[in-house]
Amino acid sequence: MIQINSEQQILQEGFQILLSSMEPSKFARFCAAWGASSSDYLKVKDELFAQESVGSLYAKISAFQISNHDD
């Protein structure tokens, strides 16, 4: 049996991919631009960042910036 993911699941997966591969500031700008469209970013962001805190996001941003400092 083929299982088809909901649009919400696909959007969440896409955001996870972008978040893990984009510079955090670019990801934030992307989300802001996407949120200005007809899609409901507010619903997606709550699911996307459900397990995050300011501290965990800061740690991820810092690690990303350090790892990409040579780029």
PDB file of N, CA, C and O in Angstrom:
ATOM      1  N   MET A   1       0.831  -1.176   0.000  1.00  0.00           N
ATOM      2  CA  MET A   1       0.000   0.000   0.000  1.00  0.00           C
ATOM      3  C   MET A   1       0.882   1.248   0.000  1.00  0.00           C
ATOM      4  O   MET A   1       1.852   1.331   0.753  1.00  0.00           O
ATOM      5  N   ILE A   2       0.548   2.185  -0.824  1.00  0.00           N
ATOM      6  CA  ILE A   2       1.296   3.431  -0.925  1.00  0.00           C
ATOM      7  C   ILE A   2       0.739   4.426   0.081  1.00  0.00           C
ATOM      8  O   ILE A   2      -0.469   4.652   0.153  1.00  0.00           O
ATOM      9  N   GLN A   3       1.645   5.019   0.856  1.00  0.00           N
ATOM     10  CA  GLN A   3       1.239   6.039   1.817  1.00  0.00           C
ATOM     11  C   GLN A   3       1.587   7.404   1.246  1.00  0.00           C
ATOM     12  O   GLN A   3       2.728   7.657   0.859  1.00  0.00           O
ATOM     13  N   ILE A   4       0.602   8.270   1.199  1.00  0.00           N
ATOM     14  CA  ILE A   4       0.808   9.605   0.664  1.00  0.00           C
ATOM     15  C   ILE A   4       0.864  10.587   1.828  1.00  0.00           C
ATOM     16  O   ILE A   4      -0.037  10.635   2.665  1.00  0.00           O
ATOM     17  N   ASN A   5       1.927  11.357   1.863  1.00  0.00           N
ATOM     18  CA  ASN A   5       2.084  12.356   2.920  1.00  0.00           C
ATOM     19  C   ASN A   5       1.146  13.530   2.683  1.00  0.00           C
ATOM     20  O   ASN A   5       0.829  13.867   1.542  1.00  0.00           O
ATOM     21  N   SER A   6       0.710  14.143   3.764  1.00  0.00           N
ATOM     22  CA  SER A   6      -0.128  15.334   3.648  1.00  0.00           C
ATOM     23  C   SER A   6       0.733  16.512   3.201  1.00  0.00           C
ATOM     24  O   SER A   6       1.959  16.471   3.297  1.00  0.00           O
ATOM     25  N   GLU A   7       0.080  17.552   2.715  1.00  0.00           N
ATOM     26  CA  GLU A   7       0.829  18.741   2.319  1.00  0.00           C
ATOM     27  C   GLU A   7       1.588  19.315   3.510  1.00  0.00           C
ATOM     28  O   GLU A   7       2.711  19.798   3.365  1.00  0.00           O
ATOM     29  N   GLN A   8       0.977  19.261   4.672  1.00  0.00           N
ATOM     30  CA  GLN A   8       1.618  19.769   5.886  1.00  0.00           C
ATOM     31  C   GLN A   8       2.914  19.009   6.179  1.00  0.00           C
ATOM     32  O   GLN A   8       3.918  19.619   6.547  1.00  0.00           O
ATOM     33  N   GLN A   9       2.896  17.685   6.019  1.00  0.00           N
ATOM     34  CA  GLN A   9       4.093  16.878   6.252  1.00  0.00           C
ATOM     35  C   GLN A   9       5.183  17.221   5.242  1.00  0.00           C
ATOM     36  O   GLN A   9       6.362  17.292   5.591  1.00  0.00           O
ATOM     37  N   ILE A  10       4.790  17.431   4.007  1.00  0.00           N
ATOM     38  CA  ILE A  10       5.754  17.768   2.959  1.00  0.00           C
ATOM     39  C   ILE A  10       6.369  19.137   3.222  1.00  0.00           C
ATOM     40  O   ILE A  10       7.577  19.322   3.073  1.00  0.00           O
ATOM     41  N   LEU A  11       5.531  20.096   3.614  1.00  0.00           N
ATOM     42  CA  LEU A  11       6.041  21.430   3.938  1.00  0.00           C
ATOM     43  C   LEU A  11       7.008  21.381   5.112  1.00  0.00           C
ATOM     44  O   LEU A  11       8.055  22.026   5.090  1.00  0.00           O
ATOM     45  N   GLN A  12       6.659  20.624   6.122  1.00  0.00           N
ATOM     46  CA  GLN A  12       7.528  20.520   7.296  1.00  0.00           C
ATOM     47  C   GLN A  12       8.862  19.887   6.920  1.00  0.00           C
ATOM     48  O   GLN A  12       9.911  20.338   7.380  1.00  0.00           O
ATOM     49  N   GLU A  13       8.832  18.854   6.094  1.00  0.00           N
ATOM     50  CA  GLU A  13      10.080  18.221   5.655  1.00  0.00           C
ATOM     51  C   GLU A  13      10.926  19.206   4.853  1.00  0.00           C
ATOM     52  O   GLU A  13      12.144  19.272   5.023  1.00  0.00           O
ATOM     53  N   GLY A  14      10.276  19.967   3.983  1.00  0.00           N
ATOM     54  CA  GLY A  14      10.999  20.967   3.200  1.00  0.00           C
ATOM     55  C   GLY A  14      11.660  22.016   4.070  1.00  0.00           C
ATOM     56  O   GLY A  14      12.806  22.398   3.832  1.00  0.00           O
ATOM     57  N   PHE A  15      10.934  22.486   5.087  1.00  0.00           N
ATOM     58  CA  PHE A  15      11.515  23.464   6.006  1.00  0.00           C
ATOM     59  C   PHE A  15      12.684  22.872   6.777  1.00  0.00           C
ATOM     60  O   PHE A  15      13.677  23.561   7.010  1.00  0.00           O
ATOM     61  N   GLN A  16      12.587  21.625   7.172  1.00  0.00           N
ATOM     62  CA  GLN A  16      13.693  20.979   7.892  1.00  0.00           C
ATOM     63  C   GLN A  16      14.937  20.917   7.009  1.00  0.00           C
ATOM     64  O   GLN A  16      16.051  21.163   7.470  1.00  0.00           O
ATOM     65  N   ILE A  17      14.734  20.587   5.737  1.00  0.00           N
ATOM     66  CA  ILE A  17      15.859  20.517   4.799  1.00  0.00           C
ATOM     67  C   ILE A  17      16.494  21.894   4.637  1.00  0.00           C
ATOM     68  O   ILE A  17      17.715  22.037   4.692  1.00  0.00           O
ATOM     69  N   LEU A  18      15.653  22.903   4.438  1.00  0.00           N
ATOM     70  CA  LEU A  18      16.178  24.261   4.288  1.00  0.00           C
ATOM     71  C   LEU A  18      16.897  24.731   5.543  1.00  0.00           C
ATOM     72  O   LEU A  18      17.973  25.324   5.464  1.00  0.00           O
ATOM     73  N   LEU A  19      16.306  24.467   6.692  1.00  0.00           N
ATOM     74  CA  LEU A  19      16.899  24.890   7.956  1.00  0.00           C
ATOM     75  C   LEU A  19      18.262  24.248   8.178  1.00  0.00           C
ATOM     76  O   LEU A  19      19.166  24.878   8.727  1.00  0.00           O
ATOM     77  N   SER A  20      18.411  23.007   7.757  1.00  0.00           N
ATOM     78  CA  SER A  20      19.683  22.313   7.976  1.00  0.00           C
ATOM     79  C   SER A  20      20.746  22.675   6.941  1.00  0.00           C
ATOM     80  O   SER A  20      21.930  22.416   7.157  1.00  0.00           O
ATOM     81  N   SER A  21      20.331  23.277   5.809  1.00  0.00           N
ATOM     82  CA  SER A  21      21.316  23.533   4.762  1.00  0.00           C
ATOM     83  C   SER A  21      21.529  25.014   4.447  1.00  0.00           C
ATOM     84  O   SER A  21      22.452  25.358   3.708  1.00  0.00           O
ATOM     85  N   MET A  22      20.699  25.883   4.990  1.00  0.00           N
ATOM     86  CA  MET A  22      20.848  27.310   4.711  1.00  0.00           C
ATOM     87  C   MET A  22      21.436  28.039   5.917  1.00  0.00           C
ATOM     88  O   MET A  22      21.285  27.606   7.059  1.00  0.00           O
ATOM     89  N   GLU A  23      22.094  29.130   5.643  1.00  0.00           N
ATOM     90  CA  GLU A  23      22.529  30.029   6.705  1.00  0.00           C
ATOM     91  C   GLU A  23      21.276  30.496   7.449  1.00  0.00           C
ATOM     92  O   GLU A  23      20.281  30.839   6.811  1.00  0.00           O
ATOM     93  N   PRO A  24      21.305  30.516   8.771  1.00  0.00           N
ATOM     94  CA  PRO A  24      20.094  30.853   9.532  1.00  0.00           C
ATOM     95  C   PRO A  24      19.434  32.170   9.129  1.00  0.00           C
ATOM     96  O   PRO A  24      18.207  32.253   9.074  1.00  0.00           O
ATOM     97  N   SER A  25      20.224  33.189   8.850  1.00  0.00           N
ATOM     98  CA  SER A  25      19.615  34.469   8.472  1.00  0.00           C
ATOM     99  C   SER A  25      18.917  34.371   7.118  1.00  0.00           C
ATOM    100  O   SER A  25      17.878  34.998   6.909  1.00  0.00           O
ATOM    101  N   LYS A  26      19.479  33.590   6.201  1.00  0.00           N
ATOM    102  CA  LYS A  26      18.829  33.392   4.903  1.00  0.00           C
ATOM    103  C   LYS A  26      17.550  32.583   5.060  1.00  0.00           C
ATOM    104  O   LYS A  26      16.548  32.850   4.397  1.00  0.00           O
ATOM    105  N   PHE A  27      17.597  31.589   5.948  1.00  0.00           N
ATOM    106  CA  PHE A  27      16.397  30.797   6.203  1.00  0.00           C
ATOM    107  C   PHE A  27      15.296  31.680   6.777  1.00  0.00           C
ATOM    108  O   PHE A  27      14.135  31.559   6.386  1.00  0.00           O
ATOM    109  N   ALA A  28      15.651  32.562   7.696  1.00  0.00           N
ATOM    110  CA  ALA A  28      14.661  33.467   8.295  1.00  0.00           C
ATOM    111  C   ALA A  28      14.063  34.394   7.243  1.00  0.00           C
ATOM    112  O   ALA A  28      12.858  34.645   7.246  1.00  0.00           O
ATOM    113  N   ARG A  29      14.893  34.896   6.355  1.00  0.00           N
ATOM    114  CA  ARG A  29      14.394  35.763   5.280  1.00  0.00           C
ATOM    115  C   ARG A  29      13.500  34.991   4.331  1.00  0.00           C
ATOM    116  O   ARG A  29      12.482  35.509   3.872  1.00  0.00           O
ATOM    117  N   PHE A  30      13.877  33.745   4.033  1.00  0.00           N
ATOM    118  CA  PHE A  30      13.040  32.898   3.190  1.00  0.00           C
ATOM    119  C   PHE A  30      11.670  32.703   3.831  1.00  0.00           C
ATOM    120  O   PHE A  30      10.638  32.825   3.171  1.00  0.00           O
ATOM    121  N   CYS A  31      11.676  32.396   5.134  1.00  0.00           N
ATOM    122  CA  CYS A  31      10.415  32.170   5.848  1.00  0.00           C
ATOM    123  C   CYS A  31       9.548  33.416   5.853  1.00  0.00           C
ATOM    124  O   CYS A  31       8.329  33.333   5.699  1.00  0.00           O
ATOM    125  N   ALA A  32      10.176  34.571   6.031  1.00  0.00           N
ATOM    126  CA  ALA A  32       9.421  35.820   6.032  1.00  0.00           C
ATOM    127  C   ALA A  32       8.793  36.071   4.666  1.00  0.00           C
ATOM    128  O   ALA A  32       7.634  36.474   4.574  1.00  0.00           O
ATOM    129  N   ALA A  33       9.557  35.832   3.612  1.00  0.00           N
ATOM    130  CA  ALA A  33       9.027  36.022   2.261  1.00  0.00           C
ATOM    131  C   ALA A  33       7.938  35.006   1.961  1.00  0.00           C
ATOM    132  O   ALA A  33       6.917  35.338   1.358  1.00  0.00           O
ATOM    133  N   TRP A  34       8.157  33.783   2.380  1.00  0.00           N
ATOM    134  CA  TRP A  34       7.167  32.730   2.154  1.00  0.00           C
ATOM    135  C   TRP A  34       5.918  32.999   2.978  1.00  0.00           C
ATOM    136  O   TRP A  34       4.802  32.748   2.524  1.00  0.00           O
ATOM    137  N   GLY A  35       6.106  33.507   4.187  1.00  0.00           N
ATOM    138  CA  GLY A  35       4.976  33.819   5.056  1.00  0.00           C
ATOM    139  C   GLY A  35       4.128  34.951   4.511  1.00  0.00           C
ATOM    140  O   GLY A  35       2.945  35.054   4.837  1.00  0.00           O
ATOM    141  N   ALA A  36       4.717  35.795   3.688  1.00  0.00           N
ATOM    142  CA  ALA A  36       3.966  36.893   3.082  1.00  0.00           C
ATOM    143  C   ALA A  36       3.079  36.400   1.946  1.00  0.00           C
ATOM    144  O   ALA A  36       2.206  37.126   1.470  1.00  0.00           O
ATOM    145  N   SER A  37       3.307  35.164   1.515  1.00  0.00           N
ATOM    146  CA  SER A  37       2.477  34.592   0.453  1.00  0.00           C
ATOM    147  C   SER A  37       1.189  34.059   1.059  1.00  0.00           C
ATOM    148  O   SER A  37       0.881  34.339   2.218  1.00  0.00           O
ATOM    149  N   SER A  38       0.449  33.302   0.290  1.00  0.00           N
ATOM    150  CA  SER A  38      -0.850  32.801   0.749  1.00  0.00           C
ATOM    151  C   SER A  38      -0.728  31.615   1.704  1.00  0.00           C
ATOM    152  O   SER A  38      -1.730  31.201   2.288  1.00  0.00           O
ATOM    153  N   SER A  39       0.458  31.066   1.875  1.00  0.00           N
ATOM    154  CA  SER A  39       0.647  29.926   2.772  1.00  0.00           C
ATOM    155  C   SER A  39       0.601  30.386   4.226  1.00  0.00           C
ATOM    156  O   SER A  39       0.799  31.566   4.513  1.00  0.00           O
ATOM    157  N   ASP A  40       0.340  29.454   5.143  1.00  0.00           N
ATOM    158  CA  ASP A  40       0.219  29.812   6.550  1.00  0.00           C
ATOM    159  C   ASP A  40       1.482  29.423   7.310  1.00  0.00           C
ATOM    160  O   ASP A  40       1.547  28.358   7.923  1.00  0.00           O
ATOM    161  N   TYR A  41       2.484  30.297   7.262  1.00  0.00           N
ATOM    162  CA  TYR A  41       3.753  30.041   7.927  1.00  0.00           C
ATOM    163  C   TYR A  41       3.577  29.917   9.438  1.00  0.00           C
ATOM    164  O   TYR A  41       4.304  29.162  10.083  1.00  0.00           O
ATOM    165  N   LEU A  42       2.628  30.645  10.007  1.00  0.00           N
ATOM    166  CA  LEU A  42       2.451  30.623  11.456  1.00  0.00           C
ATOM    167  C   LEU A  42       2.129  29.227  11.967  1.00  0.00           C
ATOM    168  O   LEU A  42       2.584  28.845  13.045  1.00  0.00           O
ATOM    169  N   LYS A  43       1.358  28.465  11.214  1.00  0.00           N
ATOM    170  CA  LYS A  43       1.061  27.089  11.615  1.00  0.00           C
ATOM    171  C   LYS A  43       2.299  26.210  11.463  1.00  0.00           C
ATOM    172  O   LYS A  43       2.600  25.397  12.337  1.00  0.00           O
ATOM    173  N   VAL A  44       3.006  26.372  10.362  1.00  0.00           N
ATOM    174  CA  VAL A  44       4.180  25.548  10.088  1.00  0.00           C
ATOM    175  C   VAL A  44       5.288  25.838  11.094  1.00  0.00           C
ATOM    176  O   VAL A  44       5.938  24.910  11.575  1.00  0.00           O
ATOM    177  N   LYS A  45       5.514  27.095  11.416  1.00  0.00           N
ATOM    178  CA  LYS A  45       6.612  27.448  12.325  1.00  0.00           C
ATOM    179  C   LYS A  45       6.413  26.856  13.709  1.00  0.00           C
ATOM    180  O   LYS A  45       7.384  26.460  14.354  1.00  0.00           O
ATOM    181  N   ASP A  46       5.174  26.789  14.175  1.00  0.00           N
ATOM    182  CA  ASP A  46       4.920  26.196  15.489  1.00  0.00           C
ATOM    183  C   ASP A  46       5.323  24.727  15.513  1.00  0.00           C
ATOM    184  O   ASP A  46       5.880  24.248  16.500  1.00  0.00           O
ATOM    185  N   GLU A  47       5.043  24.021  14.435  1.00  0.00           N
ATOM    186  CA  GLU A  47       5.433  22.613  14.352  1.00  0.00           C
ATOM    187  C   GLU A  47       6.934  22.478  14.133  1.00  0.00           C
ATOM    188  O   GLU A  47       7.577  21.605  14.716  1.00  0.00           O
ATOM    189  N   LEU A  48       7.476  23.328  13.307  1.00  0.00           N
ATOM    190  CA  LEU A  48       8.893  23.254  12.958  1.00  0.00           C
ATOM    191  C   LEU A  48       9.791  23.516  14.163  1.00  0.00           C
ATOM    192  O   LEU A  48      10.815  22.855  14.331  1.00  0.00           O
ATOM    193  N   PHE A  49       9.416  24.464  14.990  1.00  0.00           N
ATOM    194  CA  PHE A  49      10.247  24.856  16.122  1.00  0.00           C
ATOM    195  C   PHE A  49       9.692  24.373  17.456  1.00  0.00           C
ATOM    196  O   PHE A  49      10.070  24.897  18.504  1.00  0.00           O
ATOM    197  N   ALA A  50       8.808  23.388  17.436  1.00  0.00           N
ATOM    198  CA  ALA A  50       8.157  22.912  18.659  1.00  0.00           C
ATOM    199  C   ALA A  50       9.158  22.453  19.714  1.00  0.00           C
ATOM    200  O   ALA A  50       8.933  22.668  20.905  1.00  0.00           O
ATOM    201  N   GLN A  51      10.239  21.836  19.308  1.00  0.00           N
ATOM    202  CA  GLN A  51      11.223  21.302  20.251  1.00  0.00           C
ATOM    203  C   GLN A  51      12.396  22.251  20.480  1.00  0.00           C
ATOM    204  O   GLN A  51      13.378  21.878  21.123  1.00  0.00           O
ATOM    205  N   GLU A  52      12.301  23.464  19.963  1.00  0.00           N
ATOM    206  CA  GLU A  52      13.410  24.415  20.059  1.00  0.00           C
ATOM    207  C   GLU A  52      13.163  25.451  21.153  1.00  0.00           C
ATOM    208  O   GLU A  52      12.025  25.745  21.519  1.00  0.00           O
ATOM    209  N   SER A  53      14.253  25.986  21.652  1.00  0.00           N
ATOM    210  CA  SER A  53      14.210  27.111  22.585  1.00  0.00           C
ATOM    211  C   SER A  53      15.136  28.183  22.024  1.00  0.00           C
ATOM    212  O   SER A  53      15.858  27.944  21.056  1.00  0.00           O
ATOM    213  N   VAL A  54      15.112  29.338  22.619  1.00  0.00           N
ATOM    214  CA  VAL A  54      16.028  30.389  22.190  1.00  0.00           C
ATOM    215  C   VAL A  54      17.467  29.900  22.323  1.00  0.00           C
ATOM    216  O   VAL A  54      18.298  30.143  21.448  1.00  0.00           O
ATOM    217  N   GLY A  55      17.751  29.212  23.419  1.00  0.00           N
ATOM    218  CA  GLY A  55      19.101  28.693  23.640  1.00  0.00           C
ATOM    219  C   GLY A  55      19.520  27.661  22.612  1.00  0.00           C
ATOM    220  O   GLY A  55      20.653  27.689  22.132  1.00  0.00           O
ATOM    221  N   SER A  56      18.618  26.747  22.267  1.00  0.00           N
ATOM    222  CA  SER A  56      18.975  25.711  21.287  1.00  0.00           C
ATOM    223  C   SER A  56      19.152  26.312  19.898  1.00  0.00           C
ATOM    224  O   SER A  56      20.030  25.890  19.145  1.00  0.00           O
ATOM    225  N   LEU A  57      18.327  27.293  19.557  1.00  0.00           N
ATOM    226  CA  LEU A  57      18.486  27.956  18.262  1.00  0.00           C
ATOM    227  C   LEU A  57      19.785  28.757  18.218  1.00  0.00           C
ATOM    228  O   LEU A  57      20.479  28.765  17.202  1.00  0.00           O
ATOM    229  N   TYR A  58      20.108  29.422  19.311  1.00  0.00           N
ATOM    230  CA  TYR A  58      21.363  30.174  19.384  1.00  0.00           C
ATOM    231  C   TYR A  58      22.556  29.238  19.193  1.00  0.00           C
ATOM    232  O   TYR A  58      23.495  29.561  18.465  1.00  0.00           O
ATOM    233  N   ALA A  59      22.513  28.085  19.846  1.00  0.00           N
ATOM    234  CA  ALA A  59      23.604  27.115  19.722  1.00  0.00           C
ATOM    235  C   ALA A  59      23.742  26.631  18.284  1.00  0.00           C
ATOM    236  O   ALA A  59      24.856  26.501  17.776  1.00  0.00           O
ATOM    237  N   LYS A  60      22.629  26.366  17.633  1.00  0.00           N
ATOM    238  CA  LYS A  60      22.667  25.907  16.240  1.00  0.00           C
ATOM    239  C   LYS A  60      23.189  26.996  15.315  1.00  0.00           C
ATOM    240  O   LYS A  60      23.991  26.723  14.422  1.00  0.00           O
ATOM    241  N   ILE A  61      22.741  28.220  15.522  1.00  0.00           N
ATOM    242  CA  ILE A  61      23.211  29.332  14.690  1.00  0.00           C
ATOM    243  C   ILE A  61      24.710  29.547  14.888  1.00  0.00           C
ATOM    244  O   ILE A  61      25.443  29.731  13.916  1.00  0.00           O
ATOM    245  N   SER A  62      25.162  29.524  16.125  1.00  0.00           N
ATOM    246  CA  SER A  62      26.592  29.696  16.414  1.00  0.00           C
ATOM    247  C   SER A  62      27.423  28.596  15.770  1.00  0.00           C
ATOM    248  O   SER A  62      28.453  28.874  15.158  1.00  0.00           O
ATOM    249  N   ALA A  63      26.986  27.358  15.903  1.00  0.00           N
ATOM    250  CA  ALA A  63      27.709  26.228  15.306  1.00  0.00           C
ATOM    251  C   ALA A  63      27.735  26.352  13.791  1.00  0.00           C
ATOM    252  O   ALA A  63      28.756  26.070  13.163  1.00  0.00           O
ATOM    253  N   PHE A  64      26.627  26.770  13.202  1.00  0.00           N
ATOM    254  CA  PHE A  64      26.566  26.930  11.748  1.00  0.00           C
ATOM    255  C   PHE A  64      27.541  28.008  11.296  1.00  0.00           C
ATOM    256  O   PHE A  64      28.270  27.819  10.322  1.00  0.00           O
ATOM    257  N   GLN A  65      27.557  29.128  11.994  1.00  0.00           N
ATOM    258  CA  GLN A  65      28.447  30.219  11.614  1.00  0.00           C
ATOM    259  C   GLN A  65      29.912  29.832  11.760  1.00  0.00           C
ATOM    260  O   GLN A  65      30.733  30.210  10.924  1.00  0.00           O
ATOM    261  N   ILE A  66      30.252  29.090  12.799  1.00  0.00           N
ATOM    262  CA  ILE A  66      31.628  28.631  12.986  1.00  0.00           C
ATOM    263  C   ILE A  66      32.024  27.654  11.887  1.00  0.00           C
ATOM    264  O   ILE A  66      33.122  27.749  11.340  1.00  0.00           O
ATOM    265  N   SER A  67      31.140  26.716  11.559  1.00  0.00           N
ATOM    266  CA  SER A  67      31.464  25.702  10.550  1.00  0.00           C
ATOM    267  C   SER A  67      31.543  26.290   9.151  1.00  0.00           C
ATOM    268  O   SER A  67      32.191  25.707   8.282  1.00  0.00           O
ATOM    269  N   ASN A  68      30.907  27.421   8.911  1.00  0.00           N
ATOM    270  CA  ASN A  68      30.910  28.042   7.588  1.00  0.00           C
ATOM    271  C   ASN A  68      31.725  29.325   7.551  1.00  0.00           C
ATOM    272  O   ASN A  68      31.586  30.127   6.627  1.00  0.00           O
ATOM    273  N   HIS A  69      32.565  29.520   8.543  1.00  0.00           N
ATOM    274  CA  HIS A  69      33.374  30.736   8.636  1.00  0.00           C
ATOM    275  C   HIS A  69      34.346  30.868   7.469  1.00  0.00           C
ATOM    276  O   HIS A  69      34.658  31.982   7.049  1.00  0.00           O
ATOM    277  N   ASP A  70      34.826  29.750   6.943  1.00  0.00           N
ATOM    278  CA  ASP A  70      35.817  29.778   5.869  1.00  0.00           C
ATOM    279  C   ASP A  70      35.200  29.981   4.504  1.00  0.00           C
ATOM    280  O   ASP A  70      35.922  30.212   3.534  1.00  0.00           O
ATOM    281  N   ASP A  71      33.873  29.902   4.400  1.00  0.00           N
ATOM    282  CA  ASP A  71      33.207  30.024   3.086  1.00  0.00           C
ATOM    283  C   ASP A  71      33.234  31.422   2.543  1.00  0.00           C
ATOM    284  O   ASP A  71      32.715  31.671   1.455  1.00  0.00           O
TER     285      ASP A  71
END
